[in-house]
Amino acid sequence: MTDTTIVHLLRHGEVHNPEGVLYGRLPGYRLSEDGVLMAKAASRWFADRDVTALFSSPMQRALETAAPLADSLGLPVTVDDRLIEAGNHFEGLTFGVGTGSLRRPEHWRHLVNPFRPSWGEPYKLLAARMRAVVIRARETARGHEAVCVSHQLPIWILRLHAERRRLWHHPARRECSLASLTSLTFEGSRLVEVAYCEPAAGIAQGPSVAGA
């Protein structure tokens, strides 16, 4: 009989970002007050789950999302750099056609190829690193469950890859809300199910902080 293992990809909660910048991998971006509530809601969802391993992106917002889960489960947080946010040329800038970076011609060359994409980390490389960390989590928690705290784009690209869909997409069509869970169920090393849920849906109705 094969072992059943579930690897949950947990997106971090809402970020305090009143300036509305694309913070990407920049340090110092913490959870907002609602983001803290979202992290606690996600933690409660796991109260009766058989979680034996907890991994996180090194970014502050991810570690703060992992903290209540670590406390409630009595597990250490293992930082894995492969769970980090995707690289992006527009990091640290506002994005838009008004006062944003799209108004400046020096940025236009980074928008020519949405399939790679030309503005950031290639989708294929992103899928590969996320797949590698999921395998690590699966093997660490074999026969049980693991949680990996990461970011919207890495989680969504992993899901597209797992479901054998094309990796390029419209950002507005991602099903990966704040503090949501994308769960991969394995029988041995074979993926048998991809599921999605939103433990913080009652909180995540819309950003309480502009740009969050």
Secondary structure in CASP SS format (residue, H / E / C, confidence):
PFRMAT SS
TARGET T0000
AUTHOR 0000-0000-0000
METHOD secondary structure of the structure
MODEL  1
M C 1.00
T C 1.00
D C 1.00
T E 1.00
T E 1.00
I E 1.00
V E 1.00
H E 1.00
L E 1.00
L E 1.00
R E 1.00
H C 1.00
G C 1.00
E C 1.00
V E 1.00
H C 1.00
N C 1.00
P C 1.00
E C 1.00
G C 1.00
V C 1.00
L C 1.00
Y C 1.00
G C 1.00
R C 1.00
L C 1.00
P C 1.00
G C 1.00
Y C 1.00
R C 1.00
L E 1.00
S C 1.00
E H 1.00
D H 1.00
G H 1.00
V H 1.00
L H 1.00
M H 1.00
A H 1.00
K H 1.00
A H 1.00
A H 1.00
S H 1.00
R H 1.00
W H 1.00
F C 1.00
A C 1.00
D C 1.00
R C 1.00
D C 1.00
V E 1.00
T E 1.00
A E 1.00
L E 1.00
F E 1.00
S E 1.00
S C 1.00
P C 1.00
M C 1.00
Q H 1.00
R H 1.00
A H 1.00
L H 1.00
E H 1.00
T H 1.00
A H 1.00
A H 1.00
P H 1.00
L H 1.00
A H 1.00
D H 1.00
S H 1.00
L H 1.00
G C 1.00
L C 1.00
P C 1.00
V C 1.00
T E 1.00
V E 1.00
D C 1.00
D H 1.00
R H 1.00
L H 1.00
I C 1.00
E C 1.00
A C 1.00
G C 1.00
N E 1.00
H C 1.00
F C 1.00
E C 1.00
G C 1.00
L C 1.00
T C 1.00
F C 1.00
G C 1.00
V C 1.00
G C 1.00
T C 1.00
G C 1.00
S H 1.00
L H 1.00
R H 1.00
R C 1.00
P H 1.00
E H 1.00
H H 1.00
W H 1.00
R H 1.00
H H 1.00
L H 1.00
V C 1.00
N C 1.00
P C 1.00
F C 1.00
R C 1.00
P C 1.00
S C 1.00
W C 1.00
G E 1.00
E C 1.00
P C 1.00
Y H 1.00
K H 1.00
L H 1.00
L H 1.00
A H 1.00
A H 1.00
R H 1.00
M H 1.00
R H 1.00
A H 1.00
V H 1.00
V H 1.00
I H 1.00
R H 1.00
A H 1.00
R H 1.00
E H 1.00
T H 1.00
A C 1.00
R C 1.00
G C 1.00
H C 1.00
E E 1.00
A E 1.00
V E 1.00
C E 1.00
V E 1.00
S E 1.00
H C 1.00
Q H 1.00
L H 1.00
P H 1.00
I H 1.00
W H 1.00
I H 1.00
L H 1.00
R H 1.00
L H 1.00
H H 1.00
A H 1.00
E C 1.00
R C 1.00
R C 1.00
R C 1.00
L C 1.00
W C 1.00
H C 1.00
H C 1.00
P H 1.00
A H 1.00
R H 1.00
R C 1.00
E C 1.00
C C 1.00
S C 1.00
L C 1.00
A C 1.00
S C 1.00
L E 1.00
T E 1.00
S E 1.00
L E 1.00
T E 1.00
F E 1.00
E E 1.00
G C 1.00
S C 1.00
R E 1.00
L E 1.00
V E 1.00
E E 1.00
V E 1.00
A E 1.00
Y E 1.00
C E 1.00
E C 1.00
P C 1.00
A C 1.00
A C 1.00
G C 1.00
I C 1.00
A C 1.00
Q C 1.00
G C 1.00
P C 1.00
S C 1.00
V C 1.00
A C 1.00
G C 1.00
A C 1.00
END
